[in-house]
Amino acid sequence: MWWGVKEGAIDIVSIAEDVPADTKAKIDEIKAGLKDGSFAIWKGPLVDNAGKTLLKKDEVADDKFLSGVNFYVKGVEGKVPGAK
């Protein structure tokens, strides 16, 4: 089981006074989307640094995908230690 913002296990409890209002509003919007499921962090297109498409456009990663993340994304140089 994965616990996160939706379950109340992860939250931002305070934001500095000097953070712009539009940034705070965007944070609130994303938090609301994480809670109601309308915002997905892991949503395609997602391409690894070898050019392989891992998530197609608008495809959302499931728990199986997330439990097996062992790649760098496009633009990151290198190889994940121990990855095949």
C-alpha positions as a Python dict, from the first residue, in 0.01 Angstrom:
ca = {
    (1, 'M'): (0, 0, 0),
    (2, 'W'): (127, 347, -91),
    (3, 'W'): (41, 635, 140),
    (4, 'G'): (81, 992, 27),
    (5, 'V'): (-99, 1326, 9),
    (6, 'K'): (-438, 1163, -53),
    (7, 'E'): (-416, 967, 271),
    (8, 'G'): (-273, 1257, 472),
    (9, 'A'): (66, 1089, 519),
    (10, 'I'): (248, 1362, 323),
    (11, 'D'): (171, 1732, 346),
    (12, 'I'): (324, 2076, 334),
    (13, 'V'): (259, 2228, 673),
    (14, 'S'): (394, 2577, 614),
    (15, 'I'): (515, 2795, 332),
    (16, 'A'): (742, 3096, 384),
    (17, 'E'): (578, 3438, 383),
    (18, 'D'): (791, 3555, 90),
    (19, 'V'): (667, 3282, -147),
    (20, 'P'): (453, 3455, -413),
    (21, 'A'): (75, 3415, -385),
    (22, 'D'): (49, 3259, -733),
    (23, 'T'): (303, 2993, -632),
    (24, 'K'): (109, 2917, -313),
    (25, 'A'): (-211, 2890, -520),
    (26, 'K'): (-41, 2645, -761),
    (27, 'I'): (76, 2435, -465),
    (28, 'D'): (-280, 2425, -327),
    (29, 'E'): (-410, 2329, -673),
    (30, 'I'): (-165, 2040, -706),
    (31, 'K'): (-232, 1920, -349),
    (32, 'A'): (-606, 1917, -422),
    (33, 'G'): (-540, 1722, -744),
    (34, 'L'): (-328, 1468, -559),
    (35, 'K'): (-605, 1424, -302),
    (36, 'D'): (-889, 1381, -553),
    (37, 'G'): (-683, 1189, -811),
    (38, 'S'): (-704, 1450, -1088),
    (39, 'F'): (-326, 1518, -1080),
    (40, 'A'): (-69, 1245, -1151),
    (41, 'I'): (301, 1301, -1091),
    (42, 'W'): (407, 1006, -1306),
    (43, 'K'): (222, 1073, -1633),
    (44, 'G'): (355, 1021, -1983),
    (45, 'P'): (514, 1083, -2207),
    (46, 'L'): (813, 958, -2011),
    (47, 'V'): (1134, 862, -2192),
    (48, 'D'): (1446, 720, -2033),
    (49, 'N'): (1795, 849, -2109),
    (50, 'A'): (1847, 572, -2367),
    (51, 'G'): (1547, 692, -2569),
    (52, 'K'): (1303, 417, -2463),
    (53, 'T'): (944, 533, -2405),
    (54, 'L'): (840, 410, -2062),
    (55, 'L'): (499, 579, -2041),
    (56, 'K'): (302, 679, -2349),
    (57, 'K'): (138, 1021, -2375),
    (58, 'D'): (-120, 1061, -2095),
    (59, 'E'): (-49, 711, -1956),
    (60, 'V'): (-29, 713, -1575),
    (61, 'A'): (215, 491, -1387),
    (62, 'D'): (64, 219, -1172),
    (63, 'D'): (204, 76, -848),
    (64, 'K'): (391, -200, -1034),
    (65, 'F'): (568, 59, -1250),
    (66, 'L'): (654, 276, -949),
    (67, 'S'): (794, -17, -751),
    (68, 'G'): (1037, -94, -1034),
    (69, 'V'): (1178, 250, -1114),
    (70, 'N'): (1543, 194, -1200),
    (71, 'F'): (1617, 440, -1478),
    (72, 'Y'): (1723, 796, -1544),
    (73, 'V'): (1501, 1017, -1757),
    (74, 'K'): (1589, 1182, -2085),
    (75, 'G'): (1857, 1446, -2035),
    (76, 'V'): (2026, 1276, -1740),
    (77, 'E'): (2361, 1120, -1819),
    (78, 'G'): (2473, 795, -1662),
    (79, 'K'): (2343, 454, -1569),
    (80, 'V'): (2160, 356, -1252),
    (81, 'P'): (2396, 139, -1043),
    (82, 'G'): (2282, -223, -1059),
    (83, 'A'): (2028, -162, -1337),
    (84, 'K'): (2031, -399, -1633),
}
